[in-house]
């Protein structure tokens, strides 16, 4: 990762120098493919959590 030098002569990553974007702004800058991949990953996580919860309910 590229490093920048600030006035205090300490190295700072360029990603840290940029302001953080809110989720809404970040999604506006994403391509359709990136949004689709993120959506699929979120669905996988939710599905996995539901299965784990069902397993816990069955075993108890």
C-alpha positions as CSV (number, residue, x, y, z in Angstrom):
1,X,0.0,0.0,0.0
2,X,1.3,3.5,-0.8
3,X,2.4,5.6,2.1
4,X,2.2,9.3,2.5
5,X,4.3,11.4,4.8
6,X,2.4,14.0,6.9
7,X,3.8,17.2,8.4
8,X,4.9,15.2,11.6
9,X,7.1,13.0,9.4
10,X,5.2,9.8,10.4
11,X,4.1,7.4,7.6
12,X,0.4,7.2,7.0
13,X,-1.4,4.7,4.7
14,X,-3.2,6.4,1.9
15,X,-6.4,4.6,2.9
16,X,-6.2,6.2,6.3
17,X,-5.7,9.6,4.9
18,X,-9.0,9.4,2.9
19,X,-12.2,10.2,4.8
20,X,-14.5,7.3,5.6
21,X,-17.6,7.0,3.4
22,X,-20.9,6.0,4.8
23,X,-22.5,2.8,3.6
24,X,-24.9,4.7,1.4
25,X,-22.1,6.7,-0.3
26,X,-19.9,3.6,-0.6
27,X,-22.6,1.6,-2.3
28,X,-23.2,4.5,-4.8
29,X,-19.5,4.2,-5.9
30,X,-19.7,0.4,-6.3
31,X,-20.2,-1.3,-9.7
32,X,-23.2,-3.5,-10.2
33,X,-21.0,-6.6,-10.1
34,X,-19.6,-5.5,-6.7
35,X,-23.1,-4.9,-5.3
36,X,-24.2,-8.3,-6.6
37,X,-21.2,-10.1,-5.0
38,X,-21.8,-8.3,-1.7
39,X,-25.5,-9.2,-1.8
40,X,-24.7,-12.9,-2.5
41,X,-22.1,-12.9,0.4
42,X,-24.7,-11.4,2.7
43,X,-27.3,-14.0,1.7
44,X,-24.8,-16.8,2.4
45,X,-24.1,-15.4,5.9
46,X,-27.8,-15.1,6.7
47,X,-28.5,-18.6,5.4
48,X,-25.6,-20.0,7.5
49,X,-26.9,-18.2,10.6
50,X,-30.4,-19.5,10.1
51,X,-29.1,-23.1,9.7
52,X,-27.0,-22.8,12.9
53,X,-30.0,-21.4,14.8
54,X,-32.2,-24.3,13.6
55,X,-29.6,-26.8,14.6
56,X,-29.5,-25.3,18.1
57,X,-33.3,-25.4,18.4
58,X,-33.4,-29.0,17.3
59,X,-30.7,-30.1,19.7
60,X,-32.2,-28.3,22.7
